[in-house]
Amino acid sequence: MSAKSYFGTLFKSSESTEIDLARPFVIAMEKVNFCEIKTELLFKKILESAYSRSEGATGENEIRSLFDSSEQSNASKGLISLVANAMTHKKKEALIYSVGVVKIADMKEKEAIEKDYQEESKSKSGVLIDFRNYKLRDLIFVYMSLIYDIMTSMNTQVGLANALQIKINALRGTVAVSGQEQPVEQAKKMNDALKEGKSILLDKNDVVETIKIDSASIKDAVEFVSSLIAGELGVSVSFVNGVMTSGMSATGEADANANEYCFQNFFNEHLQPICKGLYNWNLQFMTDDWRWFSAMASNLLIVENSSLLSPDQKQLFANRLIPIKTAKK
């Protein structure tokens, strides 16, 4: 609504009128699309991190098929992206690996795989994944919708910050005496002068200002929602929002331990059984906890120097303290 029509509406009638106004500043992406993309990227990030902590993957083509590829001879979507997509959209999918590519099975192939699962709980043709009752996705989706609302609020504030507010003292009296055209014309001249960097003459009670962006409240809101997401997944807040934990006493160890807990859960629940069924891999999750390694190293010295243990017993202790994945022959 222009300034002229606004003044006309304001001063020609004293009756209140309900007007359905469109939002002046909107995010280009729809809310549902935003939530789907953010949720899928988060699941994909966790699955990739879980794989990076694992050992036991074999075969160059098989390993390559885990990841997306922009090279035309490969599939654009790898196994990890396909699983993350099924999680996000709560789908039941049959996946097949063939000639270095993982693909979604067609209807006939899916029926054959489902039949195998009914008879033997597995299939030599592919794997069957089912996330139709994946309630964790529903919670993450709600939190992502809150993030969208926060971003919408910030977008509106940024848009309003680009506009000048020209507040003329005793505006109602001026309009009543001289008509609505004079203050509108005055405001236009002020705006044109300010655009050119010129000085303007104002009454001491007139004000020209812009909307101030409340960045502190936006930051707090994003961090709060990120903490809710982190709590549901079992990861650190820094993993969710990308803001590293800071402070003189912050070592990042607490964040790393929290992340590892989440990665191991996703590894055990999703990645390991899917890779076992699709590639026949015996993946093993490997910890990055340096404190654990340090403690095990000191214990190994005690075991090695013990005269009470036989060589076979020492080897058993070593395998228990620091398990080593051997290549499958």
N, C-alpha and C positions, 0 to 999 in steps of 0.2 A: 504494500500500500504506500503510495507517494505521500510526501509531507502535505501537499495541497489537499488531497482527498482526506487525509487524516484530520486536518484542522476543520475541514468542512463538516465531517462527521461529528467532530467533538463539540463544535459550537453552534451548530444549527438545530440540534435536538438534545433535549435533556433526558430522553428516554434511553435506558440501557438496551443494548442489542447484542445478541449472541452471534458471533461470526466464526465460521469454521476456517481457521487459518492453517495453511500448510507450514511445515517446519522450514525455517529459512536456511538451515545448514544441516545437511544430511551426509552420512558416510556413503561412499559410492557402492560399497558391498552390503548386501542384505544380511540381516542378523543370522538367519539359518546358515547361509554360506560361510559367514565368518566363524560361527561356532564349529561347523563341520571341518573347516580347514585347520583351525587352531587345535582341535581335538585330535585330528588325524596326525598332524605334525608332531604333537606331543607324544602320542603312542609310538610313532615311528622313531622318534629320538630315543625313547627308552629302549626299544627293541634293538636299535643299532648299538647302543651303549652296552646292552646285555651281551650281544654277540662279540663286541670288542673285548669282553672279559672272559671269553671262552676259548678252549683249545679242543682240537680234535677234528676240525674241518679239513677235508681232503678234496682234491680235484679242483683244478683251476676254473673249469667251466661251472662247476657246482657253486663254488664260492662267488664267482662273478654274478650268478643268477640271483643272489641274495639282494643285490642292490639295483637301483634305477640306473638306466643308461640312456644317454642322448645319442649314442652311436647307432645308426639306423639298422645294422644287422642284429642288434640285440633288442630285447624287449624293453619298452620304456619304463615298465613297472617291475621291480624285483619282488622277491618273496616277502621281504619286510614290509614294503609298501602295500602289498596285497593283504597281508594280515592286519596291518594298521587300518586299512580301509574297511575290512570286515568288522573290526572292533567298533569303529566309528559309526558305521551304518547298521550295526547289529544284524549281520547277515550270516547265513549258512552257505558255505562255499566248499566246493571240491577243487583241489589244486593238483596239477599234474606237472611233473618235470620231464622235459624232453629236449634233447640236443642243446643243452646250455640255457634253456629258457623255462621259466615257471609261468604257467598260464592257468586261467580259470577253466575248468572242464565244461564242455558243452552238456546239454541235457542228457544225451545218451551215455556219455562217460560218467557223469555224476550219478546216474541211476546204477551203473555197474559198481561204482565205488561204494555207494550206500548199501548195496546188496552185500558186498564183501564185508563191510563193517557190521552188518546185522548177523552175519554168519561167524566171523572171526575177530571182530573188533579192530580190524586193520585191513589194508588193501595193498597189494603189490602195484596197483596202477597209480595210486596217488594218496593224498590225505584229505580227510574231511574235517573241516573246522566249523564250529557252531557258536556264534556270539549273540544269538537271538535273545538270550536272557542275561546279557552282560550289563548288570546294573551299575557297575563302576562308570561306564560310559555316560549313563544318565546323569550322574552326579557331576562329572566333569563338564558335561554339556550345559548344565545350569550355571556353573561357575563361569564358563566362557561367555554365556549370555550376559552375566553381570559385567564382565570385562568390556563387552560390546557397549553396554549402556554407559560405562565410564568413559569410553572412547568417544561416544556420541556427545556426552556432556563437554568433554574437552574440545571436540571439534566445533561445537556451538560457541564456546567461549573464545576460541581462536578466531572464528568468523566475526563475532561481535567486536573483538578487539581491533578489527580493521576499520570499524565504522566510528565516526565522530559523533559525540553527543553534544549538541549545542543547546545549552540551557539559558534561555533569555529571561531576565528578571521581569516580574509582573507581566508575563506573557498574556494572560487572560484579559487584563485591563487594556493592553496594547491592541489586541485583536478587537475588543469591544469598541474602542475609539476609532481606530484607523482601518479596521478590516483585516482579514486574514492574509492578504497578499503581502503586506509590508514585512512582517516577521519572517515569512517564508523566503522572500527575496533577500532579506538581510542574512539569513542563514546560508543561502547559496553563495553570496559574496564572501562570507567568512570562509566557507569551505574551499572556494576557488583560490582565495589568497593563501590559505594554509598549504594547499597542494603545491604552490609555487614558492613556498618558504618565506612568504611576506608577513610582516607584522599586521596585526589587526587591532582595532580600537573597540574596547568593551566597557560596559558599565562594571563597576567594581563587584556587583553581585551576579554578573553573567559568568557562565562557566563553559569552557570547551574541554572535554575530556574523552577518554576511551575506556572501554571495559577492561578491568585488570583480570588477568588469568589467575585463577586460584590453583596454582600448580601443587602446592603443599597438600591440599585435600585430595587432589587427583592421585598423587603419588601414594598417599596413605591408603586410599581405596584400592589401588592396584595391588599394593603389597598385601593388604588384608585378604583379597580374593586369591592371590597367589599362594598365601599361606593355607587357605582352605584346600586348594588343589594339591599342594604339597602334602598336606595331612592325609588326604584320601589315597594318594599314590605311595606315600612313604618315602618321598624324596625331599631334598632340601629346597627351600624357597628360591635360592639362587639358581637351581637347575630349572625352575619353572619360569622365572622372570628374567634370568640372565644377569642379574645384579649380584656381583660378587660380595660375599660377606666381608665387611671391613671392621677395623678396630685393632688396637695395639695387641690385644690378647687373642685375636682371631687367627688360627692357623689353617683353617679350612678342613681340619680333620673331621669335625663333627658333620660337616656337609658331605664329605666323601663317604663317611660311614653310613649316613642316611641314604645316599644315592645307591650305594652297593646293596643295601637291604632291598630296595625296590628293584634294581637290576636282576638280583638273584631270584626274586619272586617271579618276574616276567620270564626269566630264563627257564625256571622250573615248570611254570604253568603253561607257557606258550611255545617259546623258541625251541627248547630241547626236544619235546615230543614231536613237534612239526618237522624239524630237521631229521629226526630219527626215522619218521615214516616216509619222508620224501627222498632223502639222500642216504639213509642208513648210516648216519653219523652217530657216534657215541660222544657227544659233546660233554665237556666238563667245565663247570664254572670255576674260574681262578680268582682268588681274592687279590685286592691291591692294598690290603691293610698292612702297612709297613711295621706297625707295632707287633702284629701277629708274627710276621716274618722274623723280626728281631728276637722275639721270645722263643720261636722254634729253633733259630740258629744256635742260641745258647744251650737249649736242651739237647740238640744234636751232638754238641761237644761232650756233654755228660754221657750220653749213650755210647758214643764212639770210644771213650776212654774207660768205660766200665769193664771190669774183669769178670763180672758176674754173668754177663750176657754172651751167648754164642754169636757167631757171625750172622746166622740166620735170624736170630732174635733182634739183633741190631738193625738188620735190613727191614724187618717188620715194623720196628719203631720208627725208622726213617720214613718209610712209606706212609705211616699213619700221621706223622708230624707234618710232612710236606709231600702230599701226594703228587705223583708225576704221571701225566697221561702218556701212555705208550701208544705208538701207532698201531692200528689194527692191520694185521697181515691177512 
